């Protein structure tokens, strides 16, 4: 990879205990949490549930 001038990007691994140590950990945890709940938020916005049925009101 380095022959072509491309450097590999190191993989981020979160802390094992789940407690953020610095700003990078805090940012990663916010991003991962928002990504996990993306479909639920989208369903609320569009007024439907995940399986396509009508929402309860």
Secondary structure, DSSP 8 states (H G I E B T S, - for coil): -GGGT----------TTS---SHHHHHHHHHHHHHHTHHHHHHHHHTB-TTS-B---
